[in-house]
């Protein structure tokens, strides 16, 4: 389980986050930023762009993921 502000890199976002719960920032290989919401025992429940500008090119195929928050109890129980 990742803690808030902990970062990882990965080729497969869904595989890394399969057992996670919380709010994550993801940066694609081309620099696009996304916010992801994950619930324990479920697939990624929300994956949306944070900004609409294009990156400056991919230097690798790795995604950068950082946990930015926890879900509130009533959200996690839904």
Residue frames as a rotation matrix with the C-alpha (Angstrom) as fourth column:
UNK 1
0.575 0.818 0.000 0.00
0.818 -0.575 0.000 0.00
0.000 0.000 -1.000 0.00
UNK 2
-0.339 -0.662 0.669 1.31
0.638 -0.684 -0.353 3.41
0.691 0.307 0.654 -0.97
UNK 3
-0.065 0.253 -0.965 1.31
0.865 -0.468 -0.181 6.26
-0.497 -0.847 -0.188 1.53
UNK 4
0.901 0.434 -0.016 0.42
0.380 -0.807 -0.452 9.87
-0.208 0.401 -0.892 0.70
UNK 5
0.684 -0.601 -0.414 3.14
-0.679 -0.732 -0.061 11.54
-0.266 0.323 -0.908 -1.43
UNK 6
-0.129 -0.698 0.705 4.81
-0.101 0.716 0.691 8.18
-0.986 0.018 -0.163 -2.15
UNK 7
0.395 0.190 -0.899 5.67
-0.865 -0.254 -0.433 7.76
-0.310 0.948 0.064 -5.85
UNK 8
-0.025 -0.401 0.916 6.31
0.158 0.903 0.400 4.79
-0.987 0.154 0.041 -8.11
UNK 9
-0.293 -0.032 -0.956 6.97
-0.911 -0.295 0.289 4.26
-0.291 0.955 0.057 -11.81
UNK 10
-0.200 0.325 0.924 5.27
0.029 0.945 -0.326 1.55
-0.979 -0.038 -0.198 -13.84
UNK 11
-0.993 -0.044 -0.113 4.55
-0.115 0.052 0.992 0.29
-0.038 0.998 -0.057 -17.33
UNK 12
-0.425 0.883 -0.199 1.01
0.408 0.383 0.829 -0.83
0.808 0.271 -0.523 -16.35
UNK 13
-0.645 0.213 0.734 -1.00
-0.578 -0.764 -0.286 1.60
0.500 -0.608 0.616 -14.21
UNK 14
0.408 0.913 -0.006 -3.84
-0.712 0.323 0.623 -0.85
0.571 -0.250 0.782 -13.51
UNK 15
0.361 -0.337 -0.869 -1.46
0.363 0.910 -0.202 -3.56
0.859 -0.242 0.451 -12.29
UNK 16
-0.711 -0.700 0.063 0.28
0.258 -0.343 -0.903 -1.24
0.654 -0.626 0.425 -9.82
UNK 17
-0.715 0.468 0.519 -2.97
-0.666 -0.682 -0.303 0.15
0.212 -0.562 0.799 -8.45
UNK 18
-0.267 0.686 -0.677 -4.98
-0.143 0.667 0.732 -3.11
0.953 0.292 -0.080 -8.32
UNK 19
0.020 0.262 -0.965 -4.84
0.854 0.498 0.153 -3.38
0.520 -0.827 -0.214 -4.50
UNK 20
-0.901 -0.425 -0.087 -4.69
0.417 -0.795 -0.441 0.35
0.118 -0.433 0.893 -3.74
UNK 21
0.303 0.950 -0.071 -7.31
0.941 -0.286 0.184 2.71
0.154 -0.122 -0.980 -2.40
UNK 22
-0.048 -0.293 -0.955 -7.09
0.528 -0.819 0.225 6.49
-0.848 -0.494 0.194 -2.67
UNK 23
0.957 0.260 -0.131 -6.57
0.067 -0.634 -0.770 9.40
-0.283 0.728 -0.624 -5.02
UNK 24
0.105 -0.955 0.278 -3.53
0.650 0.277 0.708 9.31
-0.753 0.107 0.650 -7.30
UNK 25
0.554 -0.099 -0.827 -1.81
-0.592 -0.745 -0.307 11.63
-0.586 0.660 -0.471 -9.74
UNK 26
0.343 -0.431 0.835 -0.54
0.599 0.785 0.159 9.87
-0.724 0.446 0.527 -12.86
UNK 27
0.249 -0.348 -0.904 1.82
-0.673 -0.734 0.097 11.34
-0.697 0.584 -0.417 -15.45
UNK 28
0.928 0.180 0.327 1.84
0.097 0.729 -0.677 9.51
-0.360 0.660 0.659 -18.78
UNK 29
0.129 -0.935 0.331 5.01
0.821 0.288 0.494 8.80
-0.557 0.208 0.804 -20.76
UNK 30
-0.173 -0.169 0.970 4.26
0.828 -0.558 0.050 11.89
0.533 0.812 0.237 -22.91
UNK 31
-0.928 -0.372 -0.005 3.71
0.300 -0.741 -0.600 14.17
0.220 -0.559 0.800 -19.90
UNK 32
-0.192 0.929 0.315 -0.10
-0.269 -0.359 0.894 14.30
0.944 0.086 0.319 -19.73
UNK 33
-0.950 -0.128 0.283 -1.42
-0.296 0.091 -0.951 14.48
0.096 -0.988 -0.124 -16.15
UNK 34
-0.122 0.920 -0.372 -4.39
-0.089 0.363 0.928 12.49
0.989 0.146 0.038 -14.86
UNK 35
-0.497 0.100 0.862 -6.18
-0.868 -0.035 -0.496 12.07
-0.019 -0.994 0.104 -11.55
UNK 36
-0.387 0.317 -0.866 -7.15
-0.142 0.907 0.396 8.50
0.911 0.276 -0.306 -10.67
UNK 37
-0.070 0.416 0.907 -9.52
-0.998 -0.035 -0.061 7.30
0.007 -0.909 0.417 -7.98
UNK 38
-0.447 -0.163 -0.880 -9.08
-0.260 0.964 -0.047 3.72
0.856 0.208 -0.473 -6.80
UNK 39
0.339 0.563 0.753 -11.14
-0.934 0.108 0.340 1.67
0.110 -0.819 0.563 -4.38
UNK 40
-0.602 -0.627 0.494 -9.79
-0.721 0.693 0.002 -1.44
-0.344 -0.355 -0.869 -2.69
UNK 41
-0.481 0.359 0.800 -10.89
0.182 0.934 -0.309 -4.64
-0.858 -0.003 -0.514 -4.40
UNK 42
0.678 0.724 0.131 -12.08
0.334 -0.145 -0.931 -2.81
-0.655 0.675 -0.340 -7.53
UNK 43
0.032 -0.600 0.799 -10.63
0.988 -0.100 -0.115 -1.60
0.149 0.794 0.590 -10.77
UNK 44
-0.926 -0.317 -0.207 -9.75
0.332 -0.942 -0.040 2.09
-0.182 -0.106 0.978 -11.24
UNK 45
-0.090 0.995 -0.051 -13.09
0.885 0.057 -0.463 3.85
-0.457 -0.087 -0.885 -10.77
UNK 46
0.915 0.344 -0.213 -12.22
0.219 -0.864 -0.453 7.26
-0.340 0.368 -0.866 -12.22
UNK 47
-0.173 -0.958 0.231 -9.46
0.783 0.008 0.622 8.25
-0.597 0.288 0.749 -14.66
UNK 48
0.793 0.551 0.259 -9.65
0.600 -0.636 -0.485 11.81
-0.103 0.540 -0.836 -15.94
UNK 49
-0.046 -0.839 0.542 -7.25
0.768 -0.377 -0.518 14.38
0.639 0.392 0.662 -17.41
UNK 50
0.132 -0.016 -0.991 -6.07
0.831 -0.544 0.120 17.14
-0.541 -0.839 -0.059 -15.09
UNK 51
-0.049 -0.194 -0.980 -4.89
-0.312 -0.929 0.199 19.44
-0.949 0.315 -0.015 -17.88
UNK 52
0.766 0.483 0.425 -5.35
0.248 0.387 -0.888 19.51
-0.593 0.785 0.176 -21.63
UNK 53
0.536 -0.627 -0.565 -1.86
-0.824 -0.532 -0.192 20.35
-0.181 0.569 -0.802 -22.87
UNK 54
0.924 -0.229 -0.307 0.32
0.048 0.864 -0.500 17.90
0.380 0.448 0.810 -24.72
UNK 55
0.664 -0.747 -0.023 3.65
0.184 0.133 0.974 16.74
-0.725 -0.651 0.226 -23.36
UNK 56
0.435 -0.607 -0.665 6.99
-0.817 -0.577 -0.008 17.36
-0.379 0.546 -0.747 -25.05
UNK 57
0.238 -0.316 -0.918 7.57
-0.660 0.641 -0.392 13.75
0.712 0.699 -0.056 -26.07
UNK 58
0.978 0.166 0.125 8.12
-0.207 0.699 0.685 10.44
0.026 -0.695 0.718 -24.37
UNK 59
0.017 -1.000 0.025 11.54
-0.964 -0.023 -0.264 9.64
0.264 -0.020 -0.964 -22.99
UNK 60
-0.967 -0.223 0.123 10.33
-0.247 0.937 -0.246 6.24
-0.060 -0.268 -0.962 -21.79
UNK 61
-0.364 0.878 -0.312 7.18
-0.064 0.310 0.948 4.18
0.929 0.365 -0.057 -21.62
UNK 62
-0.638 0.043 -0.769 6.93
0.726 0.365 -0.583 4.52
0.255 -0.930 -0.264 -17.83
UNK 63
0.375 0.772 0.514 4.05
0.215 -0.611 0.762 6.18
0.902 -0.175 -0.395 -16.03
UNK 64
-0.854 -0.518 0.050 4.81
0.092 -0.245 -0.965 8.12
0.512 -0.820 0.257 -12.83
UNK 65
0.234 0.953 -0.191 2.22
0.332 0.107 0.937 7.60
0.914 -0.283 -0.292 -10.09
UNK 66
-0.883 -0.442 0.157 1.92
0.021 -0.371 -0.928 9.49
0.469 -0.816 0.337 -6.80
UNK 67
-0.089 0.854 -0.512 -0.66
0.915 0.273 0.296 9.03
0.393 -0.442 -0.806 -4.09
UNK 68
-0.706 -0.156 0.690 -2.14
0.083 -0.987 -0.138 12.44
0.703 -0.040 0.710 -3.28
UNK 69
-0.426 0.589 0.687 -5.00
-0.884 -0.433 -0.177 11.58
0.194 -0.682 0.705 -0.92
UNK 70
-0.962 0.240 0.133 -7.12
0.168 0.898 -0.406 9.05
-0.217 -0.369 -0.904 0.89
UNK 71
-0.440 0.892 0.100 -10.79
0.094 -0.065 0.993 8.38
0.893 0.446 -0.056 0.23
UNK 72
-0.485 0.398 0.779 -13.30
-0.866 -0.345 -0.363 9.38
0.124 -0.850 0.511 2.87
UNK 73
-0.849 0.109 0.517 -14.99
-0.146 0.892 -0.428 6.46
-0.508 -0.439 -0.741 4.59
UNK 74
0.138 0.988 0.068 -18.39
-0.140 0.088 -0.986 7.06
-0.980 0.127 0.151 3.01
UNK 75
0.335 -0.104 -0.936 -16.79
-0.934 -0.166 -0.316 7.15
-0.122 0.981 -0.153 -0.48
UNK 76
-0.680 -0.709 -0.187 -14.82
-0.721 0.693 0.000 3.95
0.129 0.135 -0.982 0.14
UNK 77
-0.651 0.497 0.574 -17.94
-0.080 0.707 -0.703 2.10
-0.755 -0.503 -0.420 1.38
UNK 78
0.162 0.794 -0.586 -19.96
-0.716 -0.314 -0.624 2.98
-0.679 0.521 0.517 -1.75
